[in-house]
Amino acid sequence: MENILLLIFDVLNFGLLVFLWWFSIKNYKALPETIPTHFDFEGKPDSFGNKKYFYFMPAILTLIFFLFGFLVRSPDSANYPVPISEENENAQFLIMGVFMRWLLFLLALIFLNSQDYVLRYSFNNSTKPRVAFSTLLLSIIGSLVVLFIFVGVFK
């Protein structure tokens, strides 16, 4: 059952990565030459650049995807908040594997939301992101709280 859950996360995360690349390639030609490349906390762009920067998000997410892939394939290389013993090794490795995949899922959603916002803002200055950045940030912080609770319970 554990392997099925991990496989579902892996397929979902890979699918989100492929979708981000597809979305970027599909919409690249429609972009104006100058696009927003960075937004402040209020959602207003504070930096602009060439439309080639539209491929920056998929490239960074690809690097993160491979980094997370390395970490979940070698769980002993990660840093754990509790000492790993023979009794808790399987539980801690499973918690770390699920959490890393969940974190990658949230990061992929953040990148997709940002890429969508860059595209829509390029054509309409009054548009807002589909999901507020604060909501996405709080979901990551909330996930960390849940992680530490699980780690504490299964130490």
PEBELKA-V722932 format. One record per residue. N is the residue number from 1. RES is the residue in one letter. OMEGA is omega in radians with two decimals (* if undefined). Layout:
# PEBELKA-V722932
n & res & omega
N & RES & OMEGA
N & RES & OMEGA
This chain:
# PEBELKA-V722932
n & res & omega
1 & M & -3.14
2 & E & -3.12
3 & N & 3.12
4 & I & 3.11
5 & L & 3.14
6 & L & 3.11
7 & L & 3.10
8 & I & 3.10
9 & F & -3.13
10 & D & -3.14
11 & V & 3.12
12 & L & 3.14
13 & N & 3.09
14 & F & 3.10
15 & G & 3.10
16 & L & 3.09
17 & L & 3.12
18 & V & 3.12
19 & F & 3.12
20 & L & 3.09
21 & W & 3.14
22 & W & 3.14
23 & F & -3.10
24 & S & -3.14
25 & I & -3.11
26 & K & -3.03
27 & N & -3.06
28 & Y & -3.08
29 & K & -3.10
30 & A & -3.08
31 & L & 2.97
32 & P & -3.10
33 & E & 3.14
34 & T & -3.13
35 & I & 3.04
36 & P & -3.13
37 & T & 3.12
38 & H & -3.13
39 & F & 3.04
40 & D & -3.08
41 & F & 3.10
42 & E & 3.12
43 & G & 3.11
44 & K & 3.14
45 & P & 3.09
46 & D & 3.08
47 & S & 3.13
48 & F & 3.13
49 & G & 3.12
50 & N & -3.11
51 & K & 3.06
52 & K & 3.12
53 & Y & 3.11
54 & F & 3.10
55 & Y & -3.12
56 & F & -3.13
57 & M & 3.12
58 & P & -3.14
59 & A & 3.13
60 & I & 3.12
61 & L & 3.08
62 & T & 3.08
63 & L & 3.12
64 & I & 3.13
65 & F & -3.14
66 & F & 3.07
67 & L & 3.12
68 & F & 3.09
69 & G & 3.08
70 & F & -3.09
71 & L & -3.11
72 & V & 3.09
73 & R & 3.08
74 & S & -3.03
75 & P & 3.14
76 & D & 3.13
77 & S & -3.12
78 & A & 3.11
79 & N & -3.07
80 & Y & 3.14
81 & P & 3.09
82 & V & 3.08
83 & P & 3.14
84 & I & 3.10
85 & S & 3.12
86 & E & -3.11
87 & E & -3.05
88 & N & -3.04
89 & E & -3.11
90 & N & -3.14
91 & A & -3.12
92 & Q & 3.11
93 & F & 3.10
94 & L & 3.12
95 & I & 3.14
96 & M & -3.14
97 & G & 3.12
98 & V & -3.10
99 & F & -3.14
100 & M & 3.11
101 & R & 3.09
102 & W & 3.12
103 & L & 3.08
104 & L & 3.08
105 & F & 3.13
106 & L & 3.11
107 & L & 3.10
108 & A & 3.10
109 & L & 3.09
110 & I & -3.14
111 & F & 3.10
112 & L & 3.13
113 & N & 3.14
114 & S & -3.13
115 & Q & 3.09
116 & D & -3.13
117 & Y & 3.09
118 & V & 3.14
119 & L & -3.08
120 & R & 3.13
121 & Y & 3.13
122 & S & -3.12
123 & F & -3.09
124 & N & -3.08
125 & N & -3.10
126 & S & -3.12
127 & T & 3.11
128 & K & 3.07
129 & P & -3.14
130 & R & 3.09
131 & V & -3.12
132 & A & 3.13
133 & F & 3.14
134 & S & 3.10
135 & T & 3.14
136 & L & 3.12
137 & L & 3.11
138 & L & 3.11
139 & S & 3.09
140 & I & 3.12
141 & I & 3.09
142 & G & 3.10
143 & S & 3.08
144 & L & 3.11
145 & V & 3.12
146 & V & 3.12
147 & L & -3.10
148 & F & 3.06
149 & I & 3.11
150 & F & 3.13
151 & V & 3.13
152 & G & -3.12
153 & V & -3.06
154 & F & 3.13
155 & K & *
